[in-house]
Amino acid sequence: MVMEPLVGQTVAAKLRQGTLRLQELLAILIEVCQGLEAAHAQHLVHGGLAAENLLIVERPRQAPFVKILDFGVAR
């Protein structure tokens, strides 16, 4: 199994720090919904979606984006 190296912080960690504004949270939720829509189109259902499985990835000169992790319990 191969996975790209990712550097970022989970949504859970950001929430514990209290560093998410409403605008940021809404942007995250939109990306999560888009990611789940793509997974569902492939007949995959994430069985353990939680803030710990959402990684906010920072990229140089680009907006941060969300990766949905741990599809190990997907159906």
N, C-alpha and C positions, 0 to 999 in steps of 0.2 A: 504494500500500500504506500502510495506517495502523496504527500501534501505540500503545498507551497509554504515557505516560511512566512509567518505572519507576526507582525509586531503591533501591539495595540493594547487596549484595556477593555475589559468586559463592561457591559452596561451595569452589571451588579456592583463592580468596583466603583464606577463613577457615581452611582446612586448612594453608596455608602459614604463617599466623600462629599456628597451634596453639591456636585459641580455641574449638574445638568439643568439647563434652563428649559422652559416650556417649548421654545422654538426648536432647540436641539432634540428634545425628546420626541416631538412630532416628526422631525426629519428621520429619526431612527425608526420610529414606528412605520413610516411610509416605506422605508427600505426593507424592513422585515416583512411587511405585507407583500411587497414585490418579490422578494426572495421566496416566500412561501408559495406564492402564486406560481412561480416557475417550477418549484419542486412538485406541487400538486399537478401541474401539467404533465409531469413525468410519472405520475401515479405514486409519488412518495409523500408520506405523511410523517412529519417529525414527531416522535413520541415523547419527547422530553424538553420541549421548548421552555426556556427560562432565561432570566437575565444573565445567568452565568454562561449561557451558550451563545450569547450575542457579543461579538468582538468588534469594537470600533477601531478600525485600522486607519492610521495616519499615513498620508502619502505626501512626498515633497511637491509643493506647488499645485496640489489638488485638494479638493474637499475630502474630509474623512468619509469613509463608507463602512457599512456594517456587513460582517460575515456571519452567517448562521453556522454554528459549529455543532459537532457531535450528532451526526445523523446515524450513529451506531444503533440506535433503537428505532430507526425508521421502519415503517411498514410499507 
